Each structure stands twice: as structure tokens, then as C-alpha cells.
Amino acid sequence: MGVPATQRKKIAQARLYRAPKLGLKDDEAQVVGTELHRIVDKHGKTPKAIYTHARPANSPLHQFFTWNLRAAAEKTWTAEALHLVRNVVVILVDDRSGEEVQHREFLLVDSESADEDGDSESRVVARQTVDLQEYRKSRVAQGFMEVRSFLRRFADLNEFKPIVRAMRTTLKAHDEEEGE
């Protein structure tokens, strides 16, 4: 059944940490990873445990936090504003057909003064407008391109014969209507 827990030897396990997205050298990442491991093991797995133990200036994690409360608040507000921009959509309704189209109206774009890191502070919010008729034409054209792609890939399979027949009929009618 195995060795009882009281008789097991502790197995030494080397932990190598890397943090390329933080721009840390391997030895720096090792110090940071080891400190995170120590905090999580000893004090809990919460972000609060981590930032509480990172607060002292001599902590290896100290440099990764914004300790100036005003600057930290502004970073939080910026992140919240970006979250809004990324997640609010507009539903456009065609008055004639009643068709609804979901559209991201607000986009983040690099400003002319954007730095190479794509810092969120150097981005601006742009509004994107949509003409419903043009959008619909674009979607229909995309749909027919996908139908043609489907036919190229699957028309020879018996399992899809009824679908292929319907697609070809629809394509023919569309092409005649468009004068192709």
C-alpha cells in the first residue's frame, strides 16, 4: 500500500522560476518566485497576503506594486475605463427589417504619442460608426464566401449531398440576382 507518511522521506524538488513578461533575468525571477512561494505557503493564497508582504521596501516584490495611493487609484480607474470600453456594445436595429446587429462602437487605438509598449495611457477611445445596409451587405458577402469554401471542401462527401444541393441552388439564385 505504500510507505506510511511518518516514514516517507521528503523529496527535494528544485523550483526554477521564470518571468519573461516582467522583463526579469532568471536570477531575479528566481528570487521573486521563491518569495511568492513562501508567502503563499505561509500566509495564504490571496492577493492581499501577497501585497501585504510586498509592502516593506526591502521585499523582493515591493517594486512590482504602485505604493503611491493616488497613482494606484489612477491605474485602477484606467483599467476600469478600459474594461468598459472593451465590453459595452451597441445594438443597432434596422427600422425596416427589424434586424438587430451587435456592434462594438468604442475601440482602443494608439494615439500619435503612443509608446512602443502599447501603454494603456497612450491609447485613445475612438467611435466606430456603422451603416446597417453596408454592414448587412458585408455579412452576406462573407456568408457566400464561406458557402463557396464549404463546397470546395465537402461537396464530394455523400453525407452532405442535401446541404450541397441547397447551397448550390442558393448560390445560383444569388449570382443571377447579382448579375454574375
C-alpha positions as CSV (number, residue, x, y, z in Angstrom):
1,M,0.0,0.0,0.0
2,G,2.9,2.3,0.1
3,V,5.1,3.8,2.8
4,P,3.3,5.4,5.8
5,A,3.5,9.2,5.8
6,T,5.6,9.2,9.0
7,Q,8.3,7.1,7.3
8,R,8.4,8.9,4.0
9,K,11.5,11.0,3.2
10,K,10.9,14.4,1.9
11,I,11.7,14.6,-1.7
12,A,13.9,17.6,-2.7
13,Q,12.4,19.4,-5.6
14,A,14.2,22.2,-7.4
15,R,11.9,25.0,-8.4
16,L,13.1,27.2,-11.2
17,Y,11.1,30.4,-11.8
18,R,11.0,32.5,-15.0
19,A,9.2,35.8,-15.6
20,P,9.8,36.9,-19.2
21,K,6.7,39.1,-19.3
22,L,8.0,41.0,-16.4
23,G,11.4,41.5,-18.0
24,L,13.2,39.8,-15.2
25,K,16.5,38.0,-15.6
26,D,16.4,34.3,-14.5
27,D,18.1,35.1,-11.1
28,E,15.7,37.9,-10.4
29,A,12.7,35.7,-11.3
30,Q,14.1,33.0,-9.0
31,V,14.1,35.5,-6.1
32,V,10.6,36.7,-6.9
33,G,9.2,33.2,-7.4
34,T,10.7,31.9,-4.3
35,E,9.2,34.8,-2.3
36,L,5.8,34.2,-3.8
37,H,6.0,30.6,-2.9
38,R,7.0,31.4,0.6
39,I,4.1,33.9,1.1
40,V,1.5,31.5,-0.4
41,D,2.7,28.6,1.7
42,K,2.9,30.6,4.9
43,H,0.3,33.3,4.7
44,G,-2.4,32.2,2.2
45,K,-3.3,32.3,-1.4
46,T,-4.9,35.7,-1.5
47,P,-3.7,38.8,-3.4
48,K,-4.0,40.6,-0.1
49,A,-1.4,38.2,1.5
50,I,0.9,38.9,-1.4
51,Y,0.7,42.7,-1.4
52,T,0.8,42.9,2.4
53,H,4.1,41.1,2.4
54,A,5.3,43.1,-0.6
55,R,4.8,46.4,1.3
56,P,8.1,46.6,3.1
57,A,10.7,48.4,0.8
58,N,13.1,45.5,1.3
59,S,10.7,42.9,0.0
60,P,11.7,41.4,-3.4
61,L,8.1,42.0,-4.6
62,H,8.0,45.7,-3.5
63,Q,9.0,47.1,-6.9
64,F,6.0,45.4,-8.7
65,F,3.4,47.4,-6.8
66,T,2.3,51.1,-7.0
67,W,2.6,52.3,-3.5
68,N,1.6,55.9,-4.1
69,L,-2.1,55.7,-3.4
70,R,-3.1,58.4,-5.9
71,A,-1.1,56.7,-8.7
72,A,-2.5,53.3,-7.8
73,A,-6.1,54.7,-7.9
74,E,-5.5,56.2,-11.3
75,K,-4.2,52.9,-12.6
76,T,-7.3,51.2,-11.2
77,W,-9.6,53.8,-12.8
78,T,-7.7,53.5,-16.1
79,A,-8.2,49.7,-16.0
80,E,-11.9,50.1,-15.2
81,A,-12.4,52.6,-18.1
82,L,-10.7,50.2,-20.5
83,H,-12.9,47.4,-19.2
84,L,-15.9,49.5,-20.0
85,V,-14.7,50.4,-23.5
86,R,-14.0,46.7,-24.3
87,N,-17.3,45.4,-23.0
88,V,-20.0,47.8,-23.9
89,V,-21.7,47.1,-27.3
90,V,-24.4,48.9,-29.1
91,I,-27.4,47.0,-30.7
92,L,-28.4,48.7,-33.9
93,V,-31.9,48.0,-35.2
94,D,-32.8,48.3,-38.9
95,D,-36.1,50.3,-38.9
96,R,-37.4,48.4,-42.0
97,S,-36.4,44.8,-41.3
98,G,-36.2,44.9,-37.5
99,E,-32.8,43.1,-37.9
100,E,-30.6,43.6,-34.9
101,V,-26.8,43.9,-35.2
102,Q,-24.5,43.9,-32.2
103,H,-21.5,46.2,-32.8
104,R,-18.5,47.4,-30.8
105,E,-18.8,51.1,-31.1
106,F,-15.9,52.0,-28.9
107,L,-12.4,50.9,-29.9
108,L,-9.0,51.5,-28.4
109,V,-6.5,52.9,-30.8
110,D,-2.9,54.0,-30.4
111,S,-2.6,57.7,-30.2
112,E,0.0,59.6,-32.2
113,S,2.1,59.8,-29.0
114,A,1.8,56.0,-28.2
115,D,4.9,54.4,-26.8
116,E,6.4,51.1,-28.0
117,D,5.0,49.2,-25.1
118,G,1.4,50.0,-26.0
119,D,0.9,51.6,-22.6
120,S,-2.8,52.0,-21.9
121,E,-2.3,55.6,-21.1
122,S,-1.2,56.3,-24.7
123,R,-4.4,54.8,-26.2
124,V,-7.4,56.7,-27.0
125,V,-11.1,55.7,-27.4
126,A,-12.4,56.0,-30.9
127,R,-16.0,55.7,-32.0
128,Q,-16.7,53.5,-35.0
129,T,-19.9,54.1,-36.9
130,V,-21.7,51.5,-38.9
131,D,-24.1,51.9,-41.8
132,L,-26.5,49.0,-41.3
133,Q,-27.1,48.4,-45.1
134,E,-23.3,48.3,-45.7
135,Y,-22.8,46.0,-42.7
136,R,-25.5,43.7,-43.9
137,K,-24.0,43.6,-47.5
138,S,-20.7,42.8,-46.0
139,R,-22.1,40.0,-43.8
140,V,-24.0,38.5,-46.8
141,A,-20.8,38.6,-49.0
142,Q,-18.9,36.9,-46.2
143,G,-21.6,34.3,-45.9
144,F,-21.4,33.4,-49.6
145,M,-17.6,33.2,-49.4
146,E,-18.0,30.7,-46.6
147,V,-20.6,28.7,-48.6
148,R,-18.1,28.6,-51.5
149,S,-15.4,27.5,-49.2
150,F,-17.6,24.8,-47.7
151,L,-18.5,23.5,-51.2
152,R,-14.8,23.3,-52.2
153,R,-14.0,21.2,-49.1
154,F,-17.1,19.0,-48.6
155,A,-19.1,18.8,-51.9
156,D,-17.7,15.3,-52.7
157,L,-19.0,13.8,-49.4
158,N,-22.3,11.9,-49.6
159,E,-23.2,12.9,-46.1
160,F,-23.6,16.5,-47.2
161,K,-25.4,16.0,-50.5
162,P,-28.7,17.6,-49.4
163,I,-26.8,20.6,-47.9
164,V,-24.6,20.9,-51.0
165,R,-27.7,20.8,-53.3
166,A,-29.3,23.6,-51.2
167,M,-26.2,25.7,-51.1
168,R,-25.7,25.4,-54.9
169,T,-29.3,26.4,-55.5
170,T,-29.0,29.4,-53.2
171,L,-25.6,30.4,-54.8
172,K,-27.1,30.2,-58.3
173,A,-30.1,32.4,-57.3
174,H,-27.8,34.9,-55.6
175,D,-25.4,35.0,-58.6
176,E,-28.2,35.5,-61.1
177,E,-29.6,38.3,-58.9
178,E,-26.2,40.0,-58.7
179,G,-25.8,39.5,-62.4
180,E,-22.7,37.3,-62.2
